[in-house]
């Protein structure tokens, strides 16, 4: 069977803010990363003719999985992702730049980055806008998905000398930045996945 596939790099935020507990799965309160992993797993299972890879970012960014058609291995790599695996900060520009670098050398006609984040860029050496401009120059479309609720103060686990306690915090999603990244590259932005 010959098909014209798409190259997709899923770019996942694994920063500390992904610990926020503003989602429910199967009746249990879960953190943002657990929900992202479930959605990504379902997405992977439906894309049988596309090569998919994964980049993770926090303060740093790296390739979790190169582009592959092997969905079983890709799902295994997804399962290994944990909060803080790439540091606690949110370097959206670095994450996007690593994804763009990976896709730029590929010969496929259609190249897409799906960027999932819950925060505001607060780390890294590369500005998200600069990374978006580079993506545009390489013909790569970026689709951005903001993760989290807009409920105001959100339950967040915090480690203390007496164990983990739940505090309520306001976590800031930079929806304007995500929209700008998507529009620069010809992609689309979903402001909140709740």
Secondary structure as a PSIPRED ss2 file (coil, helix, strand):
# PSIPRED VFORMAT (PSIPRED V4.0)

   1 X C   1.000  0.000  0.000
   2 X C   1.000  0.000  0.000
   3 X C   1.000  0.000  0.000
   4 X C   1.000  0.000  0.000
   5 X C   1.000  0.000  0.000
   6 X C   1.000  0.000  0.000
   7 X E   0.000  0.000  1.000
   8 X E   0.000  0.000  1.000
   9 X E   0.000  0.000  1.000
  10 X E   0.000  0.000  1.000
  11 X E   0.000  0.000  1.000
  12 X E   0.000  0.000  1.000
  13 X E   0.000  0.000  1.000
  14 X C   1.000  0.000  0.000
  15 X C   1.000  0.000  0.000
  16 X H   0.000  1.000  0.000
  17 X H   0.000  1.000  0.000
  18 X H   0.000  1.000  0.000
  19 X H   0.000  1.000  0.000
  20 X C   1.000  0.000  0.000
  21 X C   1.000  0.000  0.000
  22 X C   1.000  0.000  0.000
  23 X E   0.000  0.000  1.000
  24 X E   0.000  0.000  1.000
  25 X E   0.000  0.000  1.000
  26 X C   1.000  0.000  0.000
  27 X C   1.000  0.000  0.000
  28 X E   0.000  0.000  1.000
  29 X E   0.000  0.000  1.000
  30 X E   0.000  0.000  1.000
  31 X C   1.000  0.000  0.000
  32 X H   0.000  1.000  0.000
  33 X H   0.000  1.000  0.000
  34 X H   0.000  1.000  0.000
  35 X H   0.000  1.000  0.000
  36 X H   0.000  1.000  0.000
  37 X H   0.000  1.000  0.000
  38 X H   0.000  1.000  0.000
  39 X H   0.000  1.000  0.000
  40 X H   0.000  1.000  0.000
  41 X H   0.000  1.000  0.000
  42 X H   0.000  1.000  0.000
  43 X H   0.000  1.000  0.000
  44 X H   0.000  1.000  0.000
  45 X H   0.000  1.000  0.000
  46 X H   0.000  1.000  0.000
  47 X C   1.000  0.000  0.000
  48 X C   1.000  0.000  0.000
  49 X C   1.000  0.000  0.000
  50 X C   1.000  0.000  0.000
  51 X E   0.000  0.000  1.000
  52 X E   0.000  0.000  1.000
  53 X E   0.000  0.000  1.000
  54 X E   0.000  0.000  1.000
  55 X E   0.000  0.000  1.000
  56 X E   0.000  0.000  1.000
  57 X E   0.000  0.000  1.000
  58 X C   1.000  0.000  0.000
  59 X C   1.000  0.000  0.000
  60 X C   1.000  0.000  0.000
  61 X E   0.000  0.000  1.000
  62 X E   0.000  0.000  1.000
  63 X E   0.000  0.000  1.000
  64 X E   0.000  0.000  1.000
  65 X E   0.000  0.000  1.000
  66 X E   0.000  0.000  1.000
  67 X E   0.000  0.000  1.000
  68 X E   0.000  0.000  1.000
  69 X C   1.000  0.000  0.000
  70 X C   1.000  0.000  0.000
  71 X H   0.000  1.000  0.000
  72 X H   0.000  1.000  0.000
  73 X H   0.000  1.000  0.000
  74 X H   0.000  1.000  0.000
  75 X H   0.000  1.000  0.000
  76 X H   0.000  1.000  0.000
  77 X H   0.000  1.000  0.000
  78 X H   0.000  1.000  0.000
  79 X H   0.000  1.000  0.000
  80 X C   1.000  0.000  0.000
  81 X C   1.000  0.000  0.000
  82 X C   1.000  0.000  0.000
  83 X C   1.000  0.000  0.000
  84 X C   1.000  0.000  0.000
  85 X C   1.000  0.000  0.000
  86 X C   1.000  0.000  0.000
  87 X C   1.000  0.000  0.000
  88 X C   1.000  0.000  0.000
  89 X C   1.000  0.000  0.000
  90 X C   1.000  0.000  0.000
  91 X C   1.000  0.000  0.000
  92 X H   0.000  1.000  0.000
  93 X H   0.000  1.000  0.000
  94 X H   0.000  1.000  0.000
  95 X H   0.000  1.000  0.000
  96 X H   0.000  1.000  0.000
  97 X H   0.000  1.000  0.000
  98 X H   0.000  1.000  0.000
  99 X H   0.000  1.000  0.000
 100 X H   0.000  1.000  0.000
 101 X H   0.000  1.000  0.000
 102 X H   0.000  1.000  0.000
 103 X H   0.000  1.000  0.000
 104 X H   0.000  1.000  0.000
 105 X C   1.000  0.000  0.000
 106 X C   1.000  0.000  0.000
 107 X C   1.000  0.000  0.000
 108 X C   1.000  0.000  0.000
 109 X C   1.000  0.000  0.000
 110 X C   1.000  0.000  0.000
 111 X E   0.000  0.000  1.000
 112 X E   0.000  0.000  1.000
 113 X E   0.000  0.000  1.000
 114 X E   0.000  0.000  1.000
 115 X E   0.000  0.000  1.000
 116 X E   0.000  0.000  1.000
 117 X E   0.000  0.000  1.000
 118 X C   1.000  0.000  0.000
 119 X C   1.000  0.000  0.000
 120 X C   1.000  0.000  0.000
 121 X C   1.000  0.000  0.000
 122 X C   1.000  0.000  0.000
 123 X C   1.000  0.000  0.000
 124 X C   1.000  0.000  0.000
 125 X C   1.000  0.000  0.000
 126 X C   1.000  0.000  0.000
 127 X C   1.000  0.000  0.000
 128 X H   0.000  1.000  0.000
 129 X H   0.000  1.000  0.000
 130 X H   0.000  1.000  0.000
 131 X H   0.000  1.000  0.000
 132 X H   0.000  1.000  0.000
 133 X H   0.000  1.000  0.000
 134 X H   0.000  1.000  0.000
 135 X H   0.000  1.000  0.000
 136 X H   0.000  1.000  0.000
 137 X H   0.000  1.000  0.000
 138 X C   1.000  0.000  0.000
 139 X C   1.000  0.000  0.000
 140 X E   0.000  0.000  1.000
 141 X E   0.000  0.000  1.000
 142 X E   0.000  0.000  1.000
 143 X E   0.000  0.000  1.000
 144 X E   0.000  0.000  1.000
 145 X E   0.000  0.000  1.000
 146 X E   0.000  0.000  1.000
 147 X E   0.000  0.000  1.000
 148 X C   1.000  0.000  0.000
 149 X C   1.000  0.000  0.000
 150 X C   1.000  0.000  0.000
 151 X C   1.000  0.000  0.000
 152 X C   1.000  0.000  0.000
 153 X E   0.000  0.000  1.000
 154 X E   0.000  0.000  1.000
 155 X E   0.000  0.000  1.000
 156 X E   0.000  0.000  1.000
 157 X E   0.000  0.000  1.000
 158 X E   0.000  0.000  1.000
 159 X E   0.000  0.000  1.000
 160 X E   0.000  0.000  1.000
 161 X C   1.000  0.000  0.000
 162 X C   1.000  0.000  0.000
 163 X E   0.000  0.000  1.000
 164 X E   0.000  0.000  1.000
 165 X E   0.000  0.000  1.000
 166 X E   0.000  0.000  1.000
 167 X E   0.000  0.000  1.000
 168 X E   0.000  0.000  1.000
 169 X E   0.000  0.000  1.000
 170 X E   0.000  0.000  1.000
 171 X C   1.000  0.000  0.000
 172 X C   1.000  0.000  0.000
 173 X C   1.000  0.000  0.000
 174 X C   1.000  0.000  0.000
 175 X H   0.000  1.000  0.000
 176 X H   0.000  1.000  0.000
 177 X H   0.000  1.000  0.000
 178 X H   0.000  1.000  0.000
 179 X H   0.000  1.000  0.000
 180 X H   0.000  1.000  0.000
 181 X H   0.000  1.000  0.000
 182 X H   0.000  1.000  0.000
 183 X H   0.000  1.000  0.000
 184 X H   0.000  1.000  0.000
 185 X H   0.000  1.000  0.000
 186 X C   1.000  0.000  0.000
 187 X C   1.000  0.000  0.000
 188 X C   1.000  0.000  0.000
 189 X E   0.000  0.000  1.000
 190 X E   0.000  0.000  1.000
 191 X E   0.000  0.000  1.000
 192 X E   0.000  0.000  1.000
 193 X E   0.000  0.000  1.000
 194 X C   1.000  0.000  0.000
